[in-house]
Amino acid sequence: MKNLRGASGYIYVSGIVLSKIKPPMARIEFEGNYAKGINRATRILGVRDNLYKKSAGANMPPLEQYKDKFIISEINPFTILLHF
């Protein structure tokens, strides 16, 4: 099963979003399970956000490839690092 959508995890961090009133957030592209199939989506996420839960579309199950591995633990804008 090579190059099939939903068969392996995909994550692309396109940047860190800074605000004067909110903690740092990360702009992340990952795969989600939607009614029309598995597609990539970009979301702005913060610390303690879980990609497993975010990969579920409306009335769709989450994708197993993100289970127990991808909960954001730190977003550091000074070193430009994101930790899971």
C-alpha atoms as a printed R data frame, in Angstrom:
   type eleno elety resid chain resno       x      y      z
1  ATOM     1    CA   MET     A     1   0.000  0.000  0.000
2  ATOM     2    CA   LYS     A     2   2.203  2.808 -1.256
3  ATOM     3    CA   ASN     A     3   1.058  6.333 -2.040
4  ATOM     4    CA   LEU     A     4  -2.532  5.712 -0.988
5  ATOM     5    CA   ARG     A     5  -4.294  8.531  0.821
6  ATOM     6    CA   GLY     A     6  -4.917  7.661  4.440
7  ATOM     7    CA   ALA     A     7  -2.406  4.792  4.467
8  ATOM     8    CA   SER     A     8   0.415  6.762  6.094
9  ATOM     9    CA   GLY     A     9   0.631  9.983  8.068
10 ATOM    10    CA   TYR     A    10   1.126 13.288  6.270
11 ATOM    11    CA   ILE     A    11   1.979 16.498  8.120
12 ATOM    12    CA   TYR     A    12   3.287 19.783  6.754
13 ATOM    13    CA   VAL     A    13   3.885 22.695  9.117
14 ATOM    14    CA   SER     A    14   3.727 25.830  6.993
15 ATOM    15    CA   GLY     A    15   4.329 28.344  9.760
16 ATOM    16    CA   ILE     A    16   3.829 29.641 13.262
17 ATOM    17    CA   VAL     A    17   1.096 32.213 13.807
18 ATOM    18    CA   LEU     A    18   1.800 34.909 16.397
19 ATOM    19    CA   SER     A    19  -0.712 37.167 18.121
20 ATOM    20    CA   LYS     A    20  -0.491 39.854 20.783
21 ATOM    21    CA   ILE     A    21  -3.395 38.356 22.733
22 ATOM    22    CA   LYS     A    22  -3.192 34.590 22.021
23 ATOM    23    CA   PRO     A    23  -0.447 31.983 22.551
24 ATOM    24    CA   PRO     A    24   1.559 30.859 19.488
25 ATOM    25    CA   MET     A    25  -0.340 28.656 17.063
26 ATOM    26    CA   ALA     A    26   0.862 26.480 14.168
27 ATOM    27    CA   ARG     A    27  -0.519 26.355 10.626
28 ATOM    28    CA   ILE     A    28  -0.514 22.618  9.820
29 ATOM    29    CA   GLU     A    29  -1.621 20.702  6.734
30 ATOM    30    CA   PHE     A    30  -2.687 17.100  7.374
31 ATOM    31    CA   GLU     A    31  -5.102 14.509  6.018
32 ATOM    32    CA   GLY     A    32  -8.689 14.356  7.172
33 ATOM    33    CA   ASN     A    33 -11.483 11.831  6.696
34 ATOM    34    CA   TYR     A    34 -14.384 13.595  4.991
35 ATOM    35    CA   ALA     A    35 -17.633 12.443  3.380
36 ATOM    36    CA   LYS     A    36 -16.070 12.725 -0.107
37 ATOM    37    CA   GLY     A    37 -12.924 10.820  0.914
38 ATOM    38    CA   ILE     A    38  -9.548 11.458  2.499
39 ATOM    39    CA   ASN     A    39  -8.209 14.899  1.646
40 ATOM    40    CA   ARG     A    40  -5.587 17.303  2.915
41 ATOM    41    CA   ALA     A    41  -6.711 20.306  4.907
42 ATOM    42    CA   THR     A    42  -4.887 23.214  6.550
43 ATOM    43    CA   ARG     A    43  -5.820 24.167 10.105
44 ATOM    44    CA   ILE     A    44  -4.433 26.533 12.709
45 ATOM    45    CA   LEU     A    45  -3.804 24.488 15.850
46 ATOM    46    CA   GLY     A    46  -2.458 25.121 19.338
47 ATOM    47    CA   VAL     A    47  -0.878 23.291 22.258
48 ATOM    48    CA   ARG     A    48  -2.856 20.174 23.332
49 ATOM    49    CA   ASP     A    49  -4.630 19.916 19.966
50 ATOM    50    CA   ASN     A    50  -4.861 16.306 18.815
51 ATOM    51    CA   LEU     A    51  -4.458 15.558 15.103
52 ATOM    52    CA   TYR     A    52  -6.244 12.236 15.608
53 ATOM    53    CA   LYS     A    53  -9.414 14.007 16.725
54 ATOM    54    CA   LYS     A    54  -8.997 16.812 14.169
55 ATOM    55    CA   SER     A    55  -8.705 14.295 11.306
56 ATOM    56    CA   ALA     A    56 -12.360 13.302 11.700
57 ATOM    57    CA   GLY     A    57 -14.810 15.025  9.403
58 ATOM    58    CA   ALA     A    58 -18.492 15.499 10.210
59 ATOM    59    CA   ASN     A    59 -19.971 12.082 11.047
60 ATOM    60    CA   MET     A    60 -16.725 10.381  9.945
61 ATOM    61    CA   PRO     A    61 -14.197  8.415 12.039
62 ATOM    62    CA   PRO     A    62 -10.714  9.831 12.684
63 ATOM    63    CA   LEU     A    63  -7.702  8.480 10.804
64 ATOM    64    CA   GLU     A    64  -5.746  5.801 12.685
65 ATOM    65    CA   GLN     A    65  -2.394  7.047 11.359
66 ATOM    66    CA   TYR     A    66  -2.517  9.960 13.825
67 ATOM    67    CA   LYS     A    67  -3.568  7.931 16.884
68 ATOM    68    CA   ASP     A    68  -1.464  8.327 20.059
69 ATOM    69    CA   LYS     A    69   1.362 10.138 18.254
70 ATOM    70    CA   PHE     A    70   0.335 13.631 17.305
71 ATOM    71    CA   ILE     A    71  -0.777 15.756 20.235
72 ATOM    72    CA   ILE     A    72   0.939 19.142 20.145
73 ATOM    73    CA   SER     A    73   2.965 19.617 23.337
74 ATOM    74    CA   GLU     A    74   4.926 22.773 22.495
75 ATOM    75    CA   ILE     A    75   5.035 25.542 19.902
76 ATOM    76    CA   ASN     A    76   8.216 27.587 20.236
77 ATOM    77    CA   PRO     A    77   8.265 30.709 18.041
78 ATOM    78    CA   PHE     A    78  11.824 31.614 19.071
79 ATOM    79    CA   THR     A    79  13.415 28.393 17.812
80 ATOM    80    CA   ILE     A    80  10.667 27.810 15.223
81 ATOM    81    CA   LEU     A    81   9.962 24.299 16.546
82 ATOM    82    CA   LEU     A    82   6.821 22.292 16.995
83 ATOM    83    CA   HIS     A    83   6.877 19.290 19.365
84 ATOM    84    CA   PHE     A    84   4.415 16.402 19.560
